[in-house]
């Protein structure tokens, strides 16, 4: 079988389409080619050798669609920039500058603003939406010391001051949720509404901590395509949703000079003694005063649904919702569902 297709990430789907075509009994070999050169191919052309006129068969393969960050953003106005956040050069993505309340998205350990590339535009229709690279991450400055929750909280506060925001809507995933919950507990006047998306910081599980360290350090020490992709696939249930350009974006970040050291500083929270002194306790969650949504998933590799329910029960008046068939990145895996739930909550 000869398969010709320019998009590597679609190879598995193309083979499946070709196999289905062959199983129909039309021939032993076929050649698959695109019918048109665009970024969203849905029809494949199959030539069966030996047919008298070289007749082409066609098969529709809706799943064979190249997905990219540009596809996610093409319908929205957005900007990328850097700002001096109290001495920390901070990179951001922004959409909806003139649209009401400020919303700040905070990513997880080893992450960057692209974690929210499928949410930025839709949220920018309702809010002044920022997704930032937190200190020590992405293209933001990386201090030469271990990072604990107080450092991240301080950075977010500096960022808010730099953009002139007294209070904001905060939404954090994993480490970002840990940071957002601590900020909301310690600085209640700075947070209007809070979303904790598969948030970390409520427990210290040695096996989970070891897994995060292992998959992160492998990618940091050898930022090869395969290991960067494996790090991203750890976050999701459907591995096919890890796109080539997402891998490339993270690979470029991880190939920065000194990035392996920066990631080690960021993994300090996976050391038991450091983690214990940074944990959110029940009394800390009880100090959160703003309306809060705790959003969990059916297949989060870091914590059980019961743990998410416990967090919600510890915060007065908090709502709790579960997204099905998602892992640690529901905002990326199922953006339509996430955006609907998230925007509805933030709009009150």
C-alpha positions in Angstrom: 0.0 0.0 0.0 1.3 3.4 -0.9 0.1 6.3 1.3 0.8 9.9 0.3 -0.3 12.6 2.7 1.4 15.7 3.8 0.2 15.8 7.4 2.1 13.4 9.6 -0.3 13.6 12.5 -3.1 12.2 10.3 -1.2 9.1 9.2 -3.0 6.7 11.5 -6.4 8.0 10.3 -5.3 7.8 6.6 -4.2 4.2 7.1 -7.6 3.4 8.7 -9.4 5.0 5.7 -7.3 3.1 3.2 -7.8 -0.2 5.1 -11.6 0.3 5.1 -11.4 1.0 1.4 -9.4 -2.2 0.7 -11.7 -4.3 2.9 -14.5 -3.4 0.5 -12.8 -5.8 -2.0 -11.8 -3.2 -4.6 -8.2 -4.2 -4.7 -5.0 -5.3 -2.9 -3.2 -2.0 -3.1 -4.2 1.6 -3.3 -2.7 5.0 -3.4 -4.2 7.7 -1.1 -3.8 11.3 -2.1 -5.5 14.5 -1.0 -8.2 15.9 -3.3 -7.3 19.4 -2.4 -4.4 21.1 -0.6 -6.1 22.8 2.4 -5.7 22.6 6.1 -8.9 20.7 6.7 -9.0 17.7 4.3 -12.1 15.6 4.6 -12.2 13.7 1.3 -9.4 11.3 0.3 -8.9 9.9 -3.2 -8.0 6.3 -3.6 -6.6 4.8 -6.8 -6.9 1.1 -7.2 -4.1 -0.4 -9.4 -5.4 -2.7 -12.2 -8.7 -0.9 -12.8 -9.1 -0.6 -16.6 -9.4 3.2 -16.6 -7.5 3.9 -13.4 -10.8 5.0 -11.9 -10.7 6.8 -8.6 -12.8 6.0 -5.6 -13.5 8.5 -2.9 -13.9 8.1 0.8 -14.9 10.8 3.2 -12.8 10.9 6.3 -14.0 13.8 8.5 -11.6 12.8 11.2 -8.6 13.5 9.0 -8.4 17.2 9.8 -5.2 19.0 10.6 -5.7 20.9 13.8 -3.4 23.8 14.7 -3.3 26.8 17.0 -3.9 29.1 14.0 -7.1 27.2 13.3 -8.1 27.7 16.9 -7.4 31.5 16.8 -8.3 32.3 13.2 -11.7 33.8 14.0 -10.5 36.0 16.8 -8.5 39.2 17.3 -5.7 38.5 19.8 -2.2 39.7 20.6 1.1 38.4 22.1 3.4 40.6 24.1 5.7 41.0 27.0 5.3 43.2 30.0 7.5 44.2 32.9 5.7 42.7 35.9 7.6 44.3 38.8 10.9 43.3 37.3 9.8 40.0 35.8 9.6 40.1 32.0 6.3 38.3 31.4 4.9 36.9 28.2 1.2 36.9 27.5 -1.5 36.1 25.0 -4.5 38.5 25.1 -7.9 38.7 23.5 -10.9 41.0 24.1 -9.1 44.1 25.4 -12.3 46.2 25.4 -14.6 43.5 26.7 -15.3 44.1 30.4 -13.8 42.4 33.4 -10.3 41.0 33.4 -9.8 37.3 33.2 -6.4 35.7 33.8 -5.6 32.1 32.9 -2.9 30.3 34.8 -1.3 27.1 33.3 0.2 24.1 35.1 3.7 22.8 35.9 6.0 23.0 32.9 3.3 24.7 30.9 2.8 28.0 29.0 0.0 30.2 27.7 -0.7 27.9 24.7 -2.6 25.7 27.2 -5.5 28.1 26.7 -5.2 28.6 22.9 -8.6 27.0 22.4 -10.2 29.2 25.1 -8.7 32.6 24.6 -10.8 33.7 21.6 -14.2 32.6 22.9 -13.5 34.1 26.3 -12.3 37.3 24.7 -15.8 37.8 23.4 -16.9 38.5 27.0 -13.8 39.5 29.0 -10.4 41.2 28.8 -8.7 37.8 28.6 -5.1 37.1 29.4 -3.2 33.9 29.4 0.3 34.3 30.8 3.5 32.4 31.1 4.0 32.2 34.8 7.4 33.0 36.3 10.0 30.3 35.5 7.8 29.0 32.6 7.4 29.5 28.9 9.0 32.7 27.6 8.8 34.5 30.9 11.9 35.3 33.0 13.3 32.3 34.9 14.9 33.1 38.3 17.8 31.0 39.5 16.1 29.6 42.6 13.5 27.0 43.4 9.9 28.2 43.0 7.3 27.8 45.7 3.7 29.0 45.7 4.5 32.3 47.2 6.7 33.1 44.2 4.0 32.4 41.7 1.4 34.4 43.7 3.8 37.3 43.9 4.3 37.2 40.2 0.5 37.2 39.4 0.0 40.1 41.7 2.9 42.0 40.0 1.3 41.2 36.7 -2.0 42.5 37.8 -0.4 45.7 39.1 1.5 46.1 35.8 -1.7 46.0 33.8 -3.6 48.2 36.2 -6.1 45.6 37.5 -7.2 45.8 41.1 -9.3 42.6 41.0 -9.7 39.9 38.4 -11.4 36.7 37.5 -8.8 33.9 38.0 -8.9 30.5 36.3 -6.0 28.1 37.0 -5.3 24.6 35.8 -3.2 22.2 38.0 -0.3 24.3 39.4 -2.2 27.4 38.1 -5.2 26.3 40.3 -3.0 25.9 43.3 -1.6 29.4 42.7 -5.1 30.9 42.1 -6.5 29.3 45.3 -3.7 30.6 47.5 -4.0 34.0 46.0 -7.8 34.0 46.6 -7.3 32.9 50.2 -4.6 35.4 51.0 -5.7 38.3 48.9 -9.5 38.0 48.7 -9.9 41.6 47.6 -8.0 40.8 44.3 -10.2 38.0 43.1 -13.8 38.4 41.9 -14.5 34.9 40.8 -12.3 31.8 40.8 -12.1 28.6 38.7 -10.1 25.7 40.0 -9.5 23.4 37.0 -8.1 20.0 38.1 -6.2 22.1 40.6 -3.2 20.9 42.5 -2.0 21.7 46.0 -4.6 19.9 48.1 -2.6 16.7 48.7 0.8 15.1 48.5 0.7 11.7 46.7 4.2 10.3 46.2 3.3 8.3 43.1 1.7 11.3 41.4 4.6 13.5 42.4 7.1 11.0 41.0 5.2 10.7 37.7 5.2 14.5 37.2 8.9 14.7 38.0 9.7 11.7 35.7 7.8 12.8 32.6 8.9 16.5 33.0 12.6 15.8 33.6 12.8 13.4 30.7 11.5 16.2 28.4 13.7 18.8 30.0 16.9 16.9 29.7 16.2 15.6 26.2 13.7 17.9 24.4 13.3 15.6 21.5 10.0 15.5 19.6 9.1 12.1 21.1 9.7 13.1 24.7 8.0 16.5 24.4 5.0 14.7 22.8 4.9 12.1 25.6 4.9 14.9 28.2 1.9 16.5 26.5 0.1 13.2 25.9 0.3 12.5 29.6 -2.2 15.4 30.0 -5.0 14.1 27.8 -7.2 11.0 27.3 -7.3 11.2 23.5 -3.7 11.3 22.5 -4.6 12.4 19.0 -5.5 15.8 20.3 -1.8 16.6 20.9 -1.1 18.4 17.7 2.2 18.8 15.9 2.3 22.5 16.4 1.6 22.2 20.1 4.5 19.8 20.3 6.6 22.3 18.3 5.6 25.2 20.5 6.6 23.4 23.7 9.8 22.0 22.1 11.0 25.5 21.3 10.4 26.6 24.9 12.2 23.5 26.3 15.1 24.1 24.0 15.9 27.5 25.5 19.3 27.7 27.1 19.0 26.9 30.8 15.5 25.5 30.5 16.4 22.2 32.1 17.5 24.1 35.2 14.4 26.2 35.2 12.2 23.1 35.1 14.1 21.6 38.0 13.4 24.8 40.0 9.7 24.5 39.0 9.6 20.8 40.2 10.6 21.8 43.7 7.0 21.5 44.6 7.2 17.7 43.8 9.6 17.3 46.8 7.7 16.1 49.8 9.1 18.6 52.3 8.6 21.6 50.0 5.1 20.4 49.0 3.9 19.9 52.5 4.7 23.5 53.6 2.9 24.8 50.5 -0.3 22.7 50.6 -3.7 24.3 50.7 -5.3 23.0 53.9 -9.0 22.9 54.7 -8.8 26.1 56.7 -7.1 27.8 53.7 -9.9 26.9 51.3 -12.4 28.1 53.9 -10.9 31.6 53.6 -11.8 31.9 50.0 -14.7 34.3 49.8 -15.4 34.7 46.1 -17.8 32.6 44.0 -15.8 29.5 43.0 -16.2 26.7 40.4 -14.2 23.5 41.0 -14.0 21.8 37.6 -12.8 18.2 37.6 -12.6 15.4 35.1 -13.3 11.7 34.8 -9.7 10.7 34.0 -7.4 13.2 35.8 -4.1 11.4 36.3 -3.2 13.6 39.3 -6.2 13.3 41.6 -9.5 11.5 42.0 -13.0 13.0 41.6 -13.4 12.6 45.3 -10.5 14.9 45.9 -12.1 17.5 43.7 -15.4 17.1 45.6 -13.5 17.6 48.9 -12.0 20.9 47.6 -15.4 22.1 46.6 -16.9 21.2 50.0 -14.2 23.1 51.8 -15.0 26.4 49.9 -18.2 28.0 51.1 -20.8 28.0 48.3 -18.5 26.5 45.7 -20.0 24.7 42.6 -18.6 21.4 41.4 -18.7 20.0 37.9 -17.2 16.9 36.2 -16.2 16.8 32.5 -16.3 13.3 31.1 -13.6 11.7 28.9 -11.0 14.3 29.8 -7.7 14.1 31.6 -5.7 17.0 33.1 -6.3 19.5 30.3 -10.1 19.6 29.8 -9.9 23.2 28.5 -7.9 21.8 25.6 -9.4 18.4 25.2 -13.1 19.5 25.1 -13.0 23.2 24.5 -16.6 23.7 23.5 -17.9 22.1 26.7 -15.3 23.8 28.9 -15.9 27.2 27.3 -19.6 27.0 27.8 -19.4 26.0 31.5 -16.6 28.4 32.2 -18.1 31.4 30.5 -21.5 30.8 32.1 -20.0 30.7 35.5 -17.7 33.7 35.1 -20.6 35.8 33.8 -22.6 35.0 36.9 
